[in-house]
Amino acid sequence: MGGAKSQESDPYSRFRQLISPSTIRHCQLHHLTSLGRREESASPFGEVGCVVSVAAGATHGLAVLAGGKVYAWGSNRFGQLGDGAVGTKRKSVVLVPEPVYFPKTFSQVIIVRVSAGEAHSAAVTEDGALLTWGMGTEGQLGYEGRD
């Protein structure tokens, strides 16, 4: 029995509906309730800008905003959120997205794409530079060193 899948047999139909281009209007988040109704809520990024790209790691997430800034949330056990803190000053978990800190050399860069691994993160600037942070015990940061 060929033909198109019905929404009931397609487990990803709600996900596709959620990420359709029409859901990215007015910098608001859209989500489906448990009853399948679409609701809008204000962006957790406030008036900073619209989200243009996201990446999900094992326990953390990253978002690139329209102006090229990056926000992160989730587990920060290995510094994968890029908050600039080290040792005991590092937050272990961040529930509300916070800006990623870039060293002074890169403080004015515009990020165009992000990627998140198990416990590390990467960003590509508009000039093509690759920035990495987080756990690097297996060389995933692209240079020698742990993090």
N, C-alpha and C positions, 0 to 999 in steps of 0.2 A: 504494500500500500504506500505508494510514493506520495509526494505532495509536501506542502509546507507543514512544519511542526506547529502544533497549537501552543499557546502560551502555557497551558497546563503541563505539557510534556517537555517544555524548554526551561530547565532550572535557572537559566541566566536571563530570562526575559525581563525580570524586574531590574536586574543590574544594568542591562542595555538601556532600559527606559530611564534609569537614574542618571546615566552618563551621556544621554543624548545631547546634541548641541543646544537644544532649547533650555537645558537646565543650567547653562552657564551665563544666564542673563542677570543683570543687576547685581552682580557680586553677592549672590545669596546662595546658601546651601539648600538643596532639595533632598528630601528623603521620603521614603515610603513608610507609613505607619504599619503596624502589625496587621491592620485591616486592609492594607493595599492602597490607602489614600495618600496622595502626594501633598506634602506640607513644605512650606518655606520657613527658613530661619535665618537670622543675621549671620554673617560670616564671623568665625572666631578671630579673623584677622582684622576686624574692625574696618576702619576707613583706609587702611594701608594700601589696599589694592585687590584686584581680582586674582584668583588663583588661575594660573595658566598651565601648570604641570604639577603632577604629584608622583611620589615614589614611595613604595612600602618595603621596609626591611622586615626581618623576622619579628622585631618587637618595637620598631620605631617608624615614623613617617616623616617625609619631607614635602614641602610645597614651595614652588617658585611662584612669586607674585608678578603681576604685569610689569612692575618697575624693575624687576631683576633681583629683588631681595628674596632670601630664603628663610623659611620658618621650619621648625622641627618640633616633634613631640614624641612621647613614649619613653622607652627605657634609655638611660644614659650611662649604663654601667661602664662602658668602655669609651665614653666621650663621643659616641656616634651622633649626638645632637649638636655638637660643635658650639657649645656654650662658652668655650674659652677657659673654663675652670679645670683645675687639676686636683688630684688627690681627694682629700676629705671635703673640699669646697664644692666639688661636683655634685649636682643634684642627681639622685638615682633615677627618678621618674619625673617627667614633665607631662601634666595632663592637658594643659592649654598651650597651643602652639606659641613658641617663643622664637625671636630672631636668632639666626645662626651668626656667631661671631667670626669674623675673618680678621686675621692679623692686619696691622696698619698698611702693609704693602698692598693688600688686596681689599682694603675697606671700601673703595669706591667702584669695585668691579660690578658688572651686571651679569648675573647668572641667567643662562638660558635653558639649562637642563640639569636635572639631578638624578642620582641613582642611589639606592640603598641596599646594602648587603645584610648579612646576618647581624653584624655589630660594627659596621663601618658605613661611611657615606662618601659620595663623590659629587662634584659639581663641575660643570663646564661653563666657562665665561664666554661672553660674546666674542672675545678675541681668540677663543680656542684653547685657552689654558685649562688644565685639569687640576682641580683642588681636591684633596682627599683628607679624611680625618676619621678617628675612631680606632678600633682594634686592628693592629697590623701584624699579628704574630705569624701569619703565613704569607707575608709579602703583599697582601691585598691593597695596601696603600701606595704601592709602587716605589717605595724607597726602604732602606734599612731602618729598623727600629720597631718598637712595639706599638706605639701610638703617638 
